[in-house]
């Protein structure tokens, strides 16, 4: 603050305008950087969720179809085209009683001639589209075919037909068994999955005919099942030679919006599991998480503007006071010849006043060093003053403001630590790591009754005791945190193949994201599940690399994680 007042930077209107312009430019830059970062993070999270959803959906549908195929194989062992029709009907009826999802179970010859059905005789299927499609695929070697949906004649609803080929010892097709299922029944496999408004899921054959979609797009009419699916996903599959999985983005004819589509091919059948989310969903999710930060930035900008105004007023007061004192000094100088003693006395008073002014300026400067703490304190006072009910929207917003200031303070502290550990001079000495680890476990409150700690032989190393203690503290702290929910938490510390390691039996992680663990602010788990800032492992990596060592991570979801690092001699 003394610098501000002595320079009189904001006394003139032009100076304040320059300050406003600089602050506005900084706000724009910070907002742009935050927008880019938060949007990229939101897109990454969104697409990761879609990928997880299609992988799980494809696995579930594939498992169901495998079970259906096995049930048809078991059924075919009890059927013979030469058996009496009444005997075959009885077998088919018993099968349908055990598989309530099917509407009709039938046994049809390879030329479409009816052999038996659980409801009695059926018409010749030689010209039926579902049978023509199934027969062609069965003759090419497929074991079971999920047909294109067709509109039933006796049952005026969309049906999916599943047909299994029964073969002789030489592999030649003898006859087929199959059953029909309502499209709505197929949709029941995933319709209870919570979908954002406007999103959909479905099954798509390799020939681009939809098998089922939930909810069915209203703007496509009968084209949902009558024709190959048009638009975004179909074009992508054709252009990329039908990959087994992936994500594509663009305008979706079915949803009538810019859309992100994720797909996964079933393991055993020529069918894709597909999920599509309109871009509006991602925008809503991003804005929900981003707007508090924008509000905080605007609050800080407004506070800065108020601060500039206040500094300008103070500088004006100081400037006017100095000008008055200069006039007084000039008057005293003209009278120097008459009264030197009086001039010296006046100069002494002026120096004393200036000293007091400088002390006052320093005090004001000290009081304004913590605007973030002020925001947090005023938010707390506001909440107490208004006596806001718990769970209310206003209380929630104030809590989010306070949480944001706390997180900003924590992030600043972590960044300062990262900078300190990156520049601190290395003071190497021979270190026995076992006492360091015992002390860290005591500091972290590791309770042997709650968590099992296994520590193997640990050779000495040469390094900076303070910095390497931080490495052990971060790795052991993470192991305790992420294994806390295991039935019997276990943390193992040891030395193997030239590397020190810390392992746990906690939640683990997907190795596909291993390269992100040591990046600044990169986290694989939400704050609601496990607290943290995403800086700890970046600090660990920086310290290890400063010792000319290396660090790596291994893990599997639900099976724990292992972090290994080396410290060269």
QUIDAQUI-V392515 format. One record per residue. RES is the residue in one letter. SS is DSSP state (H for helix, E for strand, L for the rest). Layout:
BEGIN
<<RES:SS> <RES:SS>>
END
This chain:
BEGIN
<<X:L> <X:H> <X:H> <X:H> <X:H> <X:H> <X:H> <X:L> <X:L> <X:L> <X:L> <X:L> <X:H> <X:H> <X:H> <X:H> <X:H> <X:H> <X:H> <X:H> <X:H> <X:H> <X:H> <X:H> <X:H> <X:H> <X:H> <X:H> <X:H> <X:H> <X:H> <X:H> <X:H> <X:H> <X:H> <X:H> <X:H> <X:H> <X:H> <X:H> <X:H> <X:H> <X:H> <X:H> <X:H> <X:H> <X:H> <X:H> <X:H> <X:H> <X:H> <X:H> <X:H> <X:H> <X:H> <X:H> <X:H> <X:H> <X:H> <X:H> <X:H> <X:H> <X:H> <X:H> <X:H> <X:H> <X:H> <X:H> <X:H> <X:H> <X:H> <X:H> <X:H> <X:H> <X:H> <X:H> <X:L> <X:L> <X:L> <X:L> <X:L> <X:L> <X:L> <X:L> <X:H> <X:H> <X:H> <X:H> <X:H> <X:H> <X:H> <X:H> <X:H> <X:H> <X:H> <X:H> <X:H> <X:H> <X:L> <X:L> <X:L> <X:L> <X:L> <X:E> <X:E> <X:E> <X:E> <X:E> <X:E> <X:L> <X:L> <X:L> <X:L> <X:E> <X:E> <X:E> <X:E> <X:L> <X:L> <X:L> <X:L> <X:L> <X:L> <X:L> <X:L> <X:L> <X:L> <X:L> <X:H> <X:H> <X:H> <X:H> <X:H> <X:H> <X:H> <X:H> <X:H> <X:H> <X:H> <X:L> <X:L> <X:L> <X:L> <X:E> <X:E> <X:E> <X:L> <X:L> <X:L> <X:E> <X:E> <X:L> <X:L> <X:L> <X:L> <X:L> <X:L> <X:E> <X:E> <X:E> <X:E> <X:E> <X:E> <X:E> <X:E> <X:E> <X:E> <X:L> <X:L> <X:L> <X:L> <X:L> <X:E> <X:E> <X:E> <X:E> <X:E> <X:E> <X:E> <X:E> <X:E> <X:E> <X:H> <X:H> <X:H> <X:H> <X:H> <X:L> <X:L> <X:L> <X:L> <X:L> <X:L> <X:L> <X:L> <X:L> <X:L> <X:L> <X:L> <X:E> <X:E> <X:E> <X:E> <X:E> <X:E> <X:L> <X:L> <X:L> <X:E> <X:E> <X:E> <X:E> <X:E> <X:E> <X:L> <X:L> <X:L> <X:H> <X:H> <X:H> <X:L> <X:L> <X:H> <X:H> <X:H> <X:H> <X:L> <X:E> <X:L> <X:L> <X:L> <X:H> <X:H> <X:H> <X:H> <X:H> <X:H> <X:H> <X:H> <X:L> <X:L> <X:L> <X:L> <X:L> <X:E> <X:E> <X:E> <X:E> <X:E> <X:E> <X:E> <X:E> <X:L> <X:L> <X:L> <X:L> <X:E> <X:E> <X:E> <X:E> <X:E> <X:E> <X:E> <X:E> <X:E> <X:L> <X:L> <X:L> <X:L> <X:L> <X:E> <X:E> <X:E> <X:E> <X:E> <X:E> <X:E> <X:E> <X:H> <X:H> <X:H> <X:H> <X:H> <X:H> <X:H> <X:H> <X:H> <X:H> <X:H> <X:H> <X:H> <X:H> <X:H> <X:H> <X:H> <X:H> <X:H> <X:H> <X:H> <X:H> <X:H> <X:H> <X:H> <X:H> <X:H> <X:H> <X:H> <X:H> <X:H> <X:H> <X:H> <X:H> <X:H> <X:H> <X:H> <X:H> <X:H> <X:H> <X:H> <X:H> <X:H> <X:H> <X:H> <X:H> <X:H> <X:H> <X:H> <X:H> <X:H> <X:H> <X:H> <X:H> <X:H> <X:H> <X:L> <X:L> <X:L> <X:L> <X:L> <X:H> <X:H> <X:H> <X:H> <X:H> <X:H> <X:H> <X:H> <X:H> <X:H> <X:H> <X:H> <X:H> <X:H> <X:H> <X:H> <X:H> <X:H> <X:H> <X:H> <X:H> <X:H> <X:H> <X:H> <X:H> <X:H> <X:H> <X:H> <X:L> <X:L> <X:L> <X:H> <X:H> <X:H> <X:H> <X:H> <X:H> <X:H> <X:H> <X:H> <X:H> <X:H> <X:H> <X:H> <X:H> <X:H> <X:H> <X:L> <X:L> <X:L> <X:L> <X:L> <X:L> <X:H> <X:H> <X:H> <X:H> <X:H> <X:H> <X:H> <X:H> <X:H> <X:H> <X:H> <X:H> <X:H> <X:H> <X:H> <X:H> <X:H> <X:H> <X:H> <X:H> <X:H> <X:H> <X:H> <X:H> <X:H> <X:H> <X:H> <X:H> <X:H> <X:H> <X:H> <X:L> <X:L> <X:L> <X:L> <X:E> <X:E> <X:E> <X:E> <X:L> <X:H> <X:H> <X:H> <X:H> <X:H> <X:H> <X:H> <X:H> <X:H> <X:H> <X:H> <X:H> <X:L> <X:L> <X:L> <X:L> <X:L> <X:L> <X:L> <X:E> <X:E> <X:E> <X:E> <X:L> <X:L> <X:L> <X:L> <X:L> <X:E> <X:E> <X:E> <X:E> <X:H> <X:H> <X:H> <X:H> <X:H> <X:H> <X:H> <X:H> <X:H> <X:H> <X:H> <X:H> <X:H> <X:H> <X:H> <X:H> <X:H> <X:H> <X:L> <X:L> <X:L> <X:L> <X:L> <X:L> <X:L> <X:E> <X:E> <X:E> <X:E> <X:E> <X:E> <X:E> <X:L> <X:L> <X:E> <X:E> <X:E> <X:E> <X:E> <X:E> <X:L> <X:L> <X:L> <X:L> <X:L> <X:L> <X:H> <X:H> <X:H> <X:H> <X:H> <X:H> <X:L> <X:L> <X:L> <X:L> <X:L> <X:L> <X:L> <X:L> <X:L> <X:L> <X:L> <X:L> <X:L> <X:L> <X:L> <X:L> <X:L> <X:L> <X:L> <X:H> <X:H> <X:H> <X:H> <X:H> <X:H> <X:H> <X:H> <X:H> <X:H> <X:H> <X:L> <X:L> <X:L> <X:L> <X:E> <X:E> <X:E> <X:E> <X:E> <X:E> <X:L> <X:L> <X:L> <X:E> <X:E> <X:E> <X:E> <X:E> <X:E> <X:L> <X:L> <X:L> <X:L>>
END
